[in-house]
Amino acid sequence: MADTHRAALITQSLSKDDRGKTEPHAGGEPFAMVNGKPEGHRRDRVIGTYLHGALEYPDVLRSLLAQVAERRGKEIPAISSRISKDEHYDRLADWFEQHADRELFEKLYLA
């Protein structure tokens, strides 16, 4: 895959002893540190993680959206921990629809 916008290459080890272990390629960094150990992978604009529900934490979501907003010269939407998960997803979808290049996204990731 020559298109760096499509995906960062990650090798997932599937042996019995280390199932779910991510071996990041050069140029990336861990998505998070869990109990002092790296978890997931970040490279350019791609993130891979096994942390189910990571985006349910307002600080994590705010940090990720701030990075996207900065690249695009936009403001991040207000994120409150007092609204429901469904409301968060609806607001995220609305924000994405307003600020993302949907045609390019569909061409790169859904075609």
C-alpha positions in Angstrom: 0.0 0.0 0.0 1.8 3.1 -1.2 -1.0 5.4 -0.1 0.0 6.6 3.4 -3.4 8.1 3.9 -5.1 4.7 3.7 -3.4 2.9 6.6 -0.3 2.5 8.6 1.1 -1.0 8.3 0.7 -3.0 11.6 1.6 -6.6 12.1 -0.6 -8.4 14.6 0.9 -11.5 16.1 -1.6 -14.4 16.4 0.4 -17.0 18.3 -1.3 -18.5 21.4 1.0 -16.7 23.9 0.9 -13.2 22.5 -2.5 -12.9 20.7 -3.4 -9.3 20.3 0.2 -8.0 20.5 0.9 -5.1 18.1 4.3 -4.9 16.5 4.6 -1.2 15.3 6.6 -0.4 12.2 9.2 2.4 12.4 8.0 5.9 12.5 5.1 5.4 14.9 4.4 5.5 18.6 2.1 3.8 21.1 -1.5 5.0 21.2 -1.4 4.8 25.0 0.6 3.4 27.9 -1.3 0.8 30.0 0.4 -0.4 33.2 3.7 1.0 31.9 3.5 -1.0 28.7 2.8 0.4 25.2 -0.6 -0.3 23.7 -1.8 0.2 20.2 0.0 2.2 17.5 -0.1 5.8 16.2 1.4 6.9 12.9 0.6 10.0 11.0 -3.2 10.2 10.9 -3.9 6.5 11.7 -4.5 5.0 15.1 -4.9 1.3 16.0 -5.9 0.2 19.5 -7.3 -2.8 21.4 -8.7 -0.5 24.1 -12.4 -1.0 23.6 -14.3 2.2 24.5 -11.3 4.5 24.5 -13.3 7.2 22.7 -15.9 7.2 25.5 -13.4 9.1 27.7 -13.8 12.8 27.1 -10.1 13.6 27.6 -9.1 11.0 25.0 -11.7 12.2 22.5 -10.9 15.8 23.1 -7.2 15.2 22.5 -7.8 13.3 19.2 -10.3 15.9 17.9 -7.9 18.7 18.8 -5.3 17.2 16.6 -7.7 16.9 13.7 -9.1 20.3 14.2 -5.6 21.9 14.4 -4.6 20.3 11.0 -7.8 21.6 9.4 -7.8 25.0 11.1 -11.1 24.3 12.9 -12.4 24.4 16.4 -13.2 21.2 18.3 -16.8 20.7 19.4 -17.6 21.0 23.1 -17.3 17.6 24.8 -19.1 17.0 28.0 -19.1 13.8 30.2 -22.7 14.6 31.2 -24.3 13.7 27.9 -25.0 10.2 26.8 -22.7 8.1 24.6 -25.3 8.2 21.8 -25.4 12.0 22.0 -21.5 12.0 21.8 -21.7 9.8 18.7 -24.3 12.0 17.1 -22.3 15.2 17.7 -19.1 13.5 16.4 -21.0 12.4 13.3 -22.3 16.0 12.8 -18.8 17.4 13.3 -17.3 14.9 10.8 -20.0 15.7 8.3 -19.4 19.5 8.6 -15.6 19.4 8.5 -14.4 16.3 6.8 -14.0 15.8 3.0 -16.6 13.1 2.8 -15.9 12.4 -0.9 -12.2 11.9 -0.3 -12.9 9.8 2.8 -15.3 7.5 0.9 -12.8 7.3 -2.0 -9.9 6.4 0.3 -11.6 4.2 2.8 -14.9 2.9 1.5 -14.2 2.2 -2.2 
